[in-house]
């Protein structure tokens, strides 16, 4: 009997990073609030991939993706996935909002 890595690596070996990127692609060209990453992205991953993830894990991953994009754009996972992000100013309070678009 062969060992299945599905439970170790998530559904079909997808990483949290890959699943978050899929969620970001599904939200292209819309405003994404910081709270949505912790709520909506987590629910998306749980529903679409049946993988339990914590809001803090996804939030840290999103923060790392943004930091990598700022410091080394061409080598960042966002850019290599064909995406870029911009911070958006809104009058919705202190929360930060982002807009993810195609990199090209």
KELO-940797 format. One record per atom (N, C-alpha, C): residue in one letter; atom name; z, x, y. Coordinates in steps of 0.1 Angstrom, whole numbers, always signed. Example, Ala and Ser with C-alpha at 12.3 -4.5 7.8 and 13.67 -1.06 7.14 Angstrom:
# KELO-940797
a:N:+78:+132:-57
a:CA:+78:+123:-45
a:C:+78:+132:-33
s:N:+71:+128:-22
s:CA:+71:+137:-11
s:C:+79:+129:+0
***
This chain:
# KELO-940797
x:N:+0:+8:-12
x:CA:+0:+0:+0
x:C:+0:+9:+12
x:N:-9:+7:+21
x:CA:-11:+14:+34
x:C:-1:+9:+44
x:N:+4:+19:+52
x:CA:+13:+15:+63
x:C:+5:+10:+75
x:N:+10:-1:+81
x:CA:+3:-7:+93
x:C:+10:-2:+105
x:N:+2:+4:+114
x:CA:+8:+8:+127
x:C:+8:-3:+137
x:N:+3:-15:+134
x:CA:+2:-26:+144
x:C:+16:-29:+150
x:N:+27:-29:+143
x:CA:+40:-32:+148
x:C:+45:-21:+156
x:N:+41:-8:+153
x:CA:+46:+3:+160
x:C:+39:+5:+174
x:N:+26:+3:+174
x:CA:+17:+5:+185
x:C:+13:-8:+193
x:N:+18:-19:+189
x:CA:+14:-31:+195
x:C:+2:-37:+188
x:N:-3:-48:+193
x:CA:-14:-55:+186
x:C:-26:-46:+186
x:N:-31:-43:+174
x:CA:-43:-35:+172
x:C:-42:-21:+180
x:N:-30:-16:+181
x:CA:-29:-3:+187
x:C:-30:-3:+202
x:N:-29:-14:+208
x:CA:-30:-14:+223
x:C:-17:-10:+229
x:N:-18:-1:+239
x:CA:-7:+4:+246
x:C:-3:-6:+257
x:N:+9:-5:+262
x:CA:+13:-13:+274
x:C:+4:-10:+286
x:N:-1:+2:+287
x:CA:-10:+5:+298
x:C:-23:-2:+297
x:N:-28:-3:+285
x:CA:-41:-10:+282
x:C:-39:-25:+285
x:N:-28:-30:+281
x:CA:-26:-45:+283
x:C:-24:-48:+297
x:N:-17:-39:+305
x:CA:-15:-42:+319
x:C:-28:-41:+326
x:N:-37:-31:+322
x:CA:-50:-30:+328
x:C:-58:-43:+326
x:N:-57:-49:+314
x:CA:-64:-61:+311
x:C:-59:-72:+321
x:N:-46:-73:+323
x:CA:-41:-83:+332
x:C:-46:-80:+346
x:N:-46:-68:+350
x:CA:-51:-65:+364
x:C:-65:-69:+365
x:N:-73:-66:+355
x:CA:-88:-70:+356
x:C:-89:-85:+357
x:N:-80:-93:+350
x:CA:-81:-107:+351
x:C:-76:-112:+364
x:N:-70:-104:+372
x:CA:-65:-108:+385
x:C:-72:-101:+397
x:N:-84:-96:+394
x:CA:-92:-89:+404
x:C:-95:-98:+416
x:N:-94:-92:+428
x:CA:-98:-98:+440
x:C:-88:-109:+444
x:N:-76:-110:+439
x:CA:-66:-119:+443
x:C:-54:-111:+447
x:N:-46:-117:+456
x:CA:-33:-110:+460
x:C:-23:-110:+448
x:N:-18:-99:+445
x:CA:-8:-97:+435
x:C:+5:-93:+441
x:N:+15:-101:+440
x:CA:+29:-98:+446
x:C:+36:-89:+436
x:N:+45:-81:+441
x:CA:+53:-73:+432
x:C:+61:-81:+421
x:N:+65:-93:+425
x:CA:+72:-101:+415
x:C:+63:-106:+404
x:N:+50:-108:+407
x:CA:+41:-113:+397
x:C:+39:-103:+386
x:N:+40:-90:+389
x:CA:+38:-80:+379
x:C:+50:-81:+369
x:N:+62:-84:+374
x:CA:+73:-86:+365
x:C:+73:-99:+358
x:N:+67:-109:+363
x:CA:+68:-122:+357
x:C:+55:-126:+350
x:N:+44:-126:+358
x:CA:+31:-131:+352
x:C:+25:-121:+342
x:N:+25:-108:+346
x:CA:+20:-98:+337
x:C:+27:-98:+323
x:N:+40:-99:+324
x:CA:+48:-99:+312
x:C:+45:-111:+303
x:N:+44:-123:+309
x:CA:+41:-135:+302
x:C:+27:-134:+296
x:N:+17:-128:+304
x:CA:+3:-126:+299
x:C:+3:-117:+286
x:N:+11:-106:+287
x:CA:+11:-97:+275
x:C:+18:-104:+263
x:N:+28:-111:+266
x:CA:+35:-118:+255
x:C:+26:-129:+248
x:N:+19:-136:+257
x:CA:+10:-147:+252
x:C:-3:-141:+245
x:N:-9:-132:+252
x:CA:-22:-128:+247
x:C:-21:-118:+235
x:N:-11:-110:+236
x:CA:-10:-99:+226
x:C:+2:-101:+216
x:N:+10:-111:+219
x:CA:+22:-113:+211
x:C:+31:-101:+210
x:N:+32:-94:+221
x:CA:+40:-82:+222
x:C:+51:-84:+232
x:N:+64:-82:+228
x:CA:+75:-84:+237
x:C:+76:-71:+246
x:N:+76:-73:+259
x:CA:+77:-62:+268
x:C:+88:-67:+279
x:N:+94:-57:+285
x:CA:+104:-61:+295
x:C:+97:-60:+309
x:N:+102:-68:+318
x:CA:+97:-67:+332
x:C:+98:-53:+338
x:N:+109:-47:+335
x:CA:+111:-33:+341
x:C:+101:-23:+335
x:N:+98:-24:+323
x:CA:+88:-15:+317
x:C:+75:-17:+324
x:N:+70:-29:+325
x:CA:+57:-32:+332
x:C:+58:-28:+346
x:N:+69:-31:+353
x:CA:+70:-27:+367
x:C:+69:-12:+369
x:N:+76:-4:+360
x:CA:+75:+11:+361
x:C:+61:+16:+359
x:N:+55:+9:+349
x:CA:+41:+13:+346
x:C:+31:+11:+357
x:N:+33:-1:+364
x:CA:+24:-4:+376
x:C:+27:+6:+387
x:N:+40:+9:+389
x:CA:+44:+19:+399
x:C:+37:+32:+397
x:N:+38:+37:+384
x:CA:+32:+49:+380
x:C:+16:+49:+382
x:N:+10:+38:+379
x:CA:-5:+37:+381
x:C:-8:+38:+395
x:N:+0:+32:+404
x:CA:-3:+33:+418
x:C:-1:+47:+424
x:N:+10:+53:+419
x:CA:+13:+67:+423
x:C:+2:+77:+419
x:N:-2:+75:+406
x:CA:-13:+84:+401
x:C:-26:+82:+410
x:N:-29:+70:+413
x:CA:-40:+67:+421
x:C:-40:+73:+435
x:N:-28:+72:+441
x:CA:-26:+78:+454
x:C:-27:+94:+454
x:N:-22:+100:+444
x:CA:-21:+115:+443
x:C:-33:+121:+437
x:N:-40:+115:+428
x:CA:-52:+120:+421
x:C:-61:+109:+417
x:N:-68:+103:+427
x:CA:-76:+91:+425
x:C:-85:+92:+413
x:N:-94:+103:+413
x:CA:-104:+104:+403
x:C:-99:+105:+388
x:N:-87:+110:+387
x:CA:-81:+112:+373
x:C:-72:+101:+370
x:N:-70:+91:+379
x:CA:-60:+80:+376
x:C:-66:+70:+366
x:N:-57:+64:+358
x:CA:-62:+54:+348
x:C:-68:+42:+355
x:N:-63:+39:+367
x:CA:-70:+27:+374
x:C:-84:+31:+377
x:N:-87:+42:+383
x:CA:-100:+46:+387
x:C:-109:+48:+375
x:N:-104:+54:+364
x:CA:-112:+56:+352
x:C:-115:+43:+345
x:N:-107:+33:+348
x:CA:-109:+19:+343
x:C:-118:+11:+352
x:N:-123:+17:+362
x:CA:-132:+10:+372
x:C:-125:+1:+382
x:N:-112:+4:+385
x:CA:-104:-3:+394
x:C:-99:+5:+405
x:N:-96:-1:+416
x:CA:-88:+5:+427
x:C:-79:-6:+433
x:N:-69:-2:+440
x:CA:-60:-11:+446
x:C:-58:-8:+461
x:N:-54:-18:+468
x:CA:-50:-16:+482
x:C:-38:-24:+485
x:N:-29:-19:+492
x:CA:-17:-26:+496
x:C:-21:-36:+508
x:N:-17:-48:+507
x:CA:-21:-59:+517
x:C:-9:-63:+525
x:N:-11:-63:+538
x:CA:-1:-68:+547
x:C:-2:-83:+548
x:N:+10:-90:+546
x:CA:+10:-104:+547
x:C:+22:-108:+555
x:N:+23:-121:+559
x:CA:+34:-126:+566
x:C:+43:-134:+557
x:N:+43:-130:+544
x:CA:+51:-137:+534
x:C:+65:-130:+531
x:N:+70:-123:+541
x:CA:+83:-117:+539
x:C:+82:-102:+536
x:N:+92:-96:+530
x:CA:+93:-82:+528
x:C:+86:-77:+515
x:N:+82:-86:+506
x:CA:+76:-82:+494
x:C:+62:-76:+496
x:N:+59:-66:+488
x:CA:+46:-60:+489
x:C:+36:-68:+481
x:N:+24:-68:+486
x:CA:+13:-74:+479
x:C:+1:-64:+477
x:N:-6:-66:+467
x:CA:-17:-57:+464
x:C:-29:-64:+460
x:N:-41:-58:+462
x:CA:-53:-64:+459
x:C:-61:-54:+450
x:N:-64:-58:+438
x:CA:-71:-49:+428
x:C:-86:-53:+429
x:N:-94:-43:+430
x:CA:-109:-46:+431
x:C:-116:-36:+423
x:N:-129:-37:+422
x:CA:-138:-28:+415
x:C:-138:-15:+422
x:N:-138:-3:+415
x:CA:-137:+10:+422
x:C:-151:+13:+428
x:N:-161:+7:+423
x:CA:-175:+11:+429
x:C:-178:+2:+440
***
